[in-house]
């Protein structure tokens, strides 16, 4: 519970206080029991029964979506997929804390945040099928395009936040807003994250840095990247830091609400470290059995974000078997929609990709396109030869 400490200044600023590796803000434990915290509990006390059920529904639906997307990749319908099972609470809790005017900069795994921002989840698959460099218009939902370049989105997020500052300075009637920059523990080792926090702190930019520490940067364990909890870095930038149980959707929601209020009210950036776990592979090109133990995975399954919220909802009489069965049907309908939409996309036009590398024709790209066309034609020649051989034998 000692994930942050409140000082006596007028802004109510939280300062990370040499948080230990086992310390994190928790409002809902693994057994579904509520814990109290003087700073953060008020953010969940007024949540309606409908909102609490909505948190569970969001997590259940995005998990079913993720399962379907993984199956589509395994069946050859996607070039790659980035699973997020296990991280539902971190994403749904933070996403639901945002206002409509706030803006999210994701990495490539924030499928749950996409759901909370109103995206058709089928649109996420356009990128992974290779038919689009994006898949949606970020201006419609304030959810930016996925960023495959590690940590680059943190720089973009700070720049956008500084733009919000300038818009409000020019027109004080502009609605207050903040930015959430998502990144993982692996990306935290990139220089872009450091530079982003320096600029954000220097300019007091309204941005919340939200790190989903899922314990593994592909095959590199977190303890190799950092000898201390990431939240302790906040003190070096002079900004508040909160370490939260990333599998506790209520704690994540409360911490993100606090951080966004802090940023929108002109008090500057906040770093949130959500301690969670990637249950499956880093991507569908990865095999986690090569670098981590089954016992570790089994331990984290006892901390499952859906199971603990379900326990709470049942114990409080807020949801019954009919509710959970209905969600299974809703999940199957979502999966069917995503599959149908994906199969209707057709294939990628690889030649169009060559045509848009540069604004103008480039001799090296033309050379590479010619190689690809010859390579592709070789398959047709081989098929013709095989067909001719079989015809002669007949």
C-alpha positions in Angstrom: 0.0 0.0 0.0 3.0 2.3 0.4 3.3 3.0 -3.3 3.3 6.8 -2.9 3.2 9.4 -0.2 1.3 12.7 -0.1 3.1 15.9 0.9 1.6 19.0 2.4 1.8 21.3 -0.6 -1.3 23.0 -2.0 -1.3 20.9 -5.1 -1.6 17.7 -3.1 1.4 16.3 -5.1 2.4 12.7 -4.6 6.1 12.0 -4.6 7.5 8.5 -5.1 9.3 7.6 -1.9 11.8 4.8 -2.7 9.0 2.3 -3.3 10.1 -1.3 -2.7 9.7 -4.0 -5.3 6.7 -5.5 -3.4 4.9 -2.3 -2.8 2.0 -1.1 -4.9 -1.3 0.7 -4.5 -4.0 -2.0 -4.2 -7.7 -1.3 -3.6 -9.1 -4.8 -4.7 -7.0 -7.8 -3.7 -6.7 -11.2 -5.2 -9.6 -12.5 -3.2 -11.9 -9.7 -4.3 -11.8 -7.8 -1.0 -11.7 -4.0 -0.9 -8.9 -2.1 0.8 -9.0 1.6 1.8 -6.6 4.3 0.9 -7.1 7.9 2.0 -6.0 9.4 -1.2 -7.3 7.0 -3.8 -10.4 5.3 -2.3 -12.6 8.5 -2.9 -12.2 8.0 -6.7 -14.0 4.6 -6.6 -16.5 5.2 -3.8 -19.0 6.9 -6.1 -18.7 4.3 -8.9 -22.2 3.0 -9.9 -23.0 -0.7 -10.0 -23.3 -0.3 -13.8 -19.8 1.2 -14.0 -18.3 -1.7 -12.0 -20.0 -4.3 -14.2 -18.8 -2.3 -17.2 -15.2 -2.7 -16.0 -15.6 -6.4 -16.0 -17.5 -6.5 -19.3 -14.7 -4.5 -21.0 -12.0 -6.8 -19.7 -13.9 -9.9 -20.7 -14.7 -8.6 -24.2 -11.1 -7.5 -24.9 -9.8 -10.9 -23.7 -12.2 -12.7 -26.0 -11.1 -10.4 -28.9 -7.5 -11.0 -28.1 -8.0 -14.8 -28.3 -9.8 -14.5 -31.6 -7.0 -12.3 -33.1 -4.4 -14.8 -32.0 -6.4 -17.6 -33.7 -6.6 -15.5 -36.9 -2.8 -15.1 -36.9 -2.3 -18.8 -36.3 -4.6 -19.5 -39.3 -2.5 -17.3 -41.6 -5.0 -14.3 -41.7 -2.6 -11.9 -39.9 1.1 -11.4 -40.3 1.6 -11.0 -36.6 -0.4 -10.4 -33.4 0.6 -8.8 -30.1 -1.4 -10.5 -27.3 -2.4 -8.6 -24.1 -4.0 -11.3 -21.9 -3.2 -10.5 -18.3 -3.0 -6.8 -18.8 -6.7 -6.1 -19.0 -7.1 -4.2 -15.7 -4.2 -1.9 -16.5 -5.7 -1.0 -19.8 -9.4 -0.8 -19.0 -8.8 1.0 -15.7 -6.6 3.7 -17.2 -8.7 4.0 -20.4 -12.0 4.4 -18.5 -10.3 7.2 -16.3 -9.8 9.4 -19.4 -12.2 12.1 -20.5 -13.3 12.4 -24.1 -11.0 15.4 -24.6 -7.9 13.5 -23.3 -5.7 11.9 -25.9 -4.0 8.5 -25.7 -0.7 7.5 -27.4 -0.5 3.7 -27.4 2.3 1.3 -28.2 1.1 -1.8 -30.2 -0.6 -3.7 -27.3 -3.2 -1.3 -26.0 -6.3 -3.2 -27.4 -8.2 -2.6 -24.1 -7.6 1.1 -24.2 -8.8 1.1 -27.8 -12.0 -0.5 -26.6 -12.6 2.2 -24.0 -12.0 4.9 -26.6 -14.8 3.6 -28.8 -12.8 2.0 -31.6 -14.2 -0.9 -33.7 -11.7 -3.5 -32.6 -11.7 -5.0 -36.1 -9.9 -1.9 -37.2 -6.9 -2.8 -35.1 -6.3 -5.8 -37.4 -5.8 -3.8 -40.6 -2.3 -3.0 -39.5 -1.5 -6.6 -38.6 -2.9 -7.9 -41.9 -0.6 -5.5 -43.7 -3.3 -3.6 -45.6 -2.9 -0.3 -43.7 -0.3 1.7 -41.8 -2.9 2.6 -39.3 -6.5 1.5 -39.6 -8.5 4.3 -38.0 -8.7 8.1 -37.8 -7.2 9.2 -34.4 -9.1 12.4 -34.5 -12.4 10.6 -34.2 -11.5 8.9 -30.8 -8.4 10.7 -29.5 -6.7 7.4 -29.7 -3.5 7.6 -31.7 -2.2 5.1 -34.2 -0.2 2.1 -32.9 3.5 2.8 -32.7 5.8 -0.1 -33.6 9.0 1.9 -33.0 9.8 1.4 -29.4 9.1 4.4 -27.1 8.7 6.9 -30.0 5.2 7.6 -28.9 6.4 9.1 -25.6 8.0 12.0 -27.5 4.9 12.5 -29.6 2.8 12.5 -26.5 4.8 15.2 -24.8 4.7 17.3 -27.9 0.9 17.0 -28.1 0.6 17.8 -24.4 2.7 21.0 -24.9 0.3 21.8 -27.8 -2.6 21.5 -25.4 -0.8 24.0 -23.1 -0.4 26.5 -25.9 -4.0 26.1 -27.1 -5.3 26.9 -23.6 -2.9 29.8 -23.2 -4.3 31.3 -26.4 -7.9 30.5 -25.5 -8.6 29.9 -21.8 -12.1 28.7 -22.6 -10.6 25.6 -24.3 -11.5 22.4 -22.4 -8.8 21.2 -20.0 -7.3 18.0 -21.3 -4.3 15.7 -20.7 -2.4 13.1 -22.6 -1.6 9.5 -21.6 1.6 8.0 -23.0 1.6 4.2 -22.8 4.8 2.3 -22.8 6.2 -1.0 -21.5 9.1 -1.8 -19.1 11.2 -2.7 -22.1 10.7 0.7 -23.7 11.6 2.4 -20.4 15.2 1.6 -21.2 15.0 3.7 -24.4 16.5 7.2 -24.4 13.2 8.5 -25.8 11.5 7.9 -22.5 14.1 9.8 -20.6 14.1 12.7 -23.0 10.3 12.8 -22.9 10.2 13.0 -19.1 12.9 15.7 -19.1 10.8 17.9 -21.5 7.5 17.1 -19.8 9.0 18.1 -16.4 10.7 21.2 -17.7 7.6 22.5 -19.4 5.1 21.2 -16.9 3.3 19.4 -19.7 -0.1 17.8 -18.9 1.0 14.2 -19.6 0.6 11.0 -17.7 3.4 8.5 -18.4 1.7 5.1 -18.0 4.2 2.2 -17.9 2.7 -1.3 -18.1 5.5 -3.3 -16.4 4.6 -6.8 -17.5 7.9 -8.1 -16.1 9.3 -9.2 -19.5 10.8 -7.2 -22.4 10.4 -10.1 -24.8 13.0 -12.6 -23.2 14.7 -10.1 -20.9 13.4 -10.1 -17.3 12.7 -6.8 -15.6 15.4 -7.2 -13.0 18.0 -7.1 -15.8 16.7 -3.7 -17.0 16.3 -2.0 -13.6 17.5 -2.7 -10.1 14.7 -0.6 -8.6 11.0 -0.1 -9.3 10.5 2.1 -12.3 8.4 4.5 -10.3 11.4 5.6 -8.3 12.7 7.3 -11.4 10.0 9.9 -11.1 12.0 11.6 -8.3 14.9 12.2 -10.6 12.6 14.3 -12.8 10.9 16.0 -9.9 7.5 14.7 -10.8 5.0 12.5 -8.8 5.2 8.8 -9.1 2.6 6.1 -8.3 3.2 2.4 -8.3 -0.1 0.5 -8.7 -1.2 -3.1 -8.8 -1.8 -3.4 -12.5 -4.1 -6.3 -12.1 -6.5 -4.3 -9.9 -8.8 -2.4 -12.2 -10.1 -0.2 -9.3 -6.7 0.9 -8.2 -5.6 1.6 -11.8 -8.7 3.6 -12.4 -8.2 5.7 -9.2 -4.5 6.3 -9.7 -5.1 7.4 -13.3 -8.0 9.6 -12.3 -5.7 11.3 -9.8 -2.9 11.7 -12.2 -5.1 13.1 -15.0 -6.7 15.6 -12.6 -3.2 16.6 -11.5 -2.1 17.1 -15.1 -5.3 18.9 -16.3 -5.1 21.3 -13.4 -1.7 22.6 -14.5 0.5 20.7 -12.0 2.5 18.9 -14.6 3.3 15.3 -15.5 2.9 12.1 -13.5 4.5 8.7 -13.8 2.4 5.6 -13.1 4.0 2.2 -13.0 1.3 -0.6 -13.3 2.8 -3.8 -12.1 1.2 -6.6 -14.2 2.1 -9.7 -16.2 2.1 -10.8 -19.8 0.5 -14.2 -19.5 1.2 -15.3 -23.0 3.9 -14.6 -25.7 5.3 -11.2 -26.4 4.0 -11.6 -30.0 2.8 -14.6 -31.9 6.5 -14.9 -33.2 7.7 -15.6 -29.6 7.9 -18.7 -27.5 7.9 -17.8 -23.8 8.6 -21.4 -22.7 12.2 -20.8 -23.9 13.0 -18.2 -21.3 10.6 -18.4 -18.3 9.3 -21.0 -15.9 5.8 -22.5 -15.9 5.7 -21.9 -12.1 6.0 -18.2 -12.6 3.1 -18.2 -15.1 0.9 -20.2 -12.7 1.6 -17.9 -9.8 0.5 -14.9 -11.8 -2.7 -16.7 -12.9 -3.8 -16.5 -9.2 -3.6 -12.7 -9.6 -5.9 -12.7 -12.7 -7.7 -9.3 -13.0 -11.0 -10.8 -14.2 -11.2 -13.4 -11.4 -10.8 -10.9 -8.6 -13.4 -8.4 -9.9 -15.8 -11.3 -10.5 -15.3 -12.4 -6.9 -16.1 -8.9 -5.7 -19.2 -8.5 -8.0 -20.6 -11.8 -6.8 -19.8 -11.2 -3.2 -21.6 -7.8 -3.3 -24.6 -9.2 -5.2 -23.8 -6.9 -8.2 -23.7 -9.7 -10.8 -25.0 -13.2 -11.2 -24.6 -16.2 -13.5 -26.9 -14.6 -16.1 -24.7 -11.6 -16.3 -21.5 -13.7 -16.9 -23.2 -16.0 -19.3 -24.5 -13.1 -21.3 -21.0 -11.7 -21.5 -19.8 -15.0 -23.0 -22.4 -14.6 -25.8 -21.4 -11.0 -26.3 -17.8 -12.1 -26.6 -18.6 -14.7 -29.2 -20.6 -12.1 -31.2 -17.6 -9.7 -31.1 -15.3 -12.5 -32.2 -17.5 -13.4 -35.1 -17.7 -9.7 -36.1 -13.9 -9.4 -36.0 -13.3 -12.5 -38.0 -15.9 -11.6 -40.7 -14.5 -8.1 -41.0 -10.9 -9.3 -41.2 -11.6 -11.9 -43.9 -13.5 -9.3 -45.9 -10.4 -7.0 -46.0 -8.7 -9.0 -48.7 -4.9 -9.2 -49.1 -2.3 -6.5 -49.0 -1.0 -4.9 -52.2 2.7 -5.3 -51.7 3.5 -3.1 -54.8 1.6 -0.2 -53.2 4.0 -0.5 -50.3 7.0 -0.1 -52.6 5.3 2.9 -54.2 5.0 4.8 -50.9 8.4 4.3 -49.4 9.4 7.7 -50.7 7.5 10.6 -52.1 9.3 10.2 -55.5 10.6 7.2 -57.4 13.9 5.9 -56.0 16.3 3.6 -58.0 17.0 1.3 -55.0 13.3 0.8 -54.3 12.8 0.0 -58.0 15.6 -2.5 -57.9 14.1 -4.2 -54.9 10.6 -4.3 -56.5 12.1 -5.9 -59.6 13.7 -8.6 -57.3 10.4 -9.2 -55.6 8.5 -9.5 -58.9 11.0 -12.0 -60.2 10.8 -13.9 -56.9 7.0 -14.0 -57.1 7.1 -15.1 -60.7 9.3 -18.1 -59.8 6.4 -19.7 -57.9 4.2 -19.4 -61.0 6.9 -21.0 -63.1 7.3 -23.9 -60.7 3.6 -24.5 -60.5 3.5 -24.6 -64.4 6.3 -27.1 -64.5 4.7 -29.3 -61.9 1.3 -29.1 -63.7 3.0 -30.1 -67.0 4.8 -33.0 -65.4 1.6 -34.4 -63.9 -0.3 -33.9 -67.1 2.4 -35.9 -69.0 2.3 -38.7 -66.5 -1.4 -39.0 -66.9 
